[in-house]
Amino acid sequence: MSEPVLLVIAHGSRDPRHAATVHALVRRVRALRPGLRVETGFLDFNVPSVRGVLESLDAQGVRDVVALPLLLTRAFHAKADIPAVLADAPPRLRIRQADVLGPSPLLLSALERRLYEAGLTPAAKSSTGVVLASAGSTDPEAIAVIADIAREWRHTGWRAVRPAFASASLPRTEDAVRELRALGCERVAVAPYVLAPGRLPDRIARGAAGADVLGGVLGPAPEVARVVLERYDGARLPLAAAASA
């Protein structure tokens, strides 16, 4: 049996940087695993739509698909929007929804990569406080995951790590920056825990005005591409077993 198609599902945005970043990440995934068919679909704003991609795959005779939410936490889109779209797919498709990307140690490595690319040095790590700045959510599970990631990341050698949110939850990025200053951190860095540019990442950047270093979005970091393939493999194996049963 051929490998299931990997369908990467992104939210979409009116900001053209969003789709460009998603496509750059997908290109890196393809480069890491030549021969794997990888498609991209968007829930809103951009084309192709998820529904359109699924209908096209069905028309081409594809039967097995792993649908991967390009999300860092299991919030509303992963729990409601995406399952609803997949439930409306052509009935001949066998679709398995993969886990969201986070949390993962690889994503922490990607966050550090972005901070070092922005000018922070590994030698400064122990005296630096970091704001783990996410988009935010009304989902308590998603908020709890961000807090857990901040605690875990703190144990890798940072002076302190504080979570922050661009919307829906508190504290905001600027509040966390001030808290770390008050704590006596020699320098403060803001690490955006977001995949692509857009309105909320821009809000994080404005809140980082008082920090010493602002990392870039995770985007097509090689670590993110590796997590995408890990999640694909985790969903692919049960799907293959079901198809051969």
Buried (B, 14 or more C-beta within 10 A) or exposed (E): EEBBBBBBBBBBBEBEBBBBBBBEBBBBBBEEBEEBBBBBBBBEBBEBBBBEBBBBBBEEEBBBBBBBBBBBBBBEBBBEBBBEBBEEBBEEBBBBBBBBBBBBEBBBBBBBBBBBEBEBEEEBBEEBBBBBBBBBBEBEEBBEBBEEBBEEBBEEEBBBBBBBBBBBBEBBBBBBBBBBBEEEBEBBBBBBBBBBBBEBBEBBBEBBEEBBBBBBBBBBBBBBBBBBBBBBEBBBEEBBEEEEE
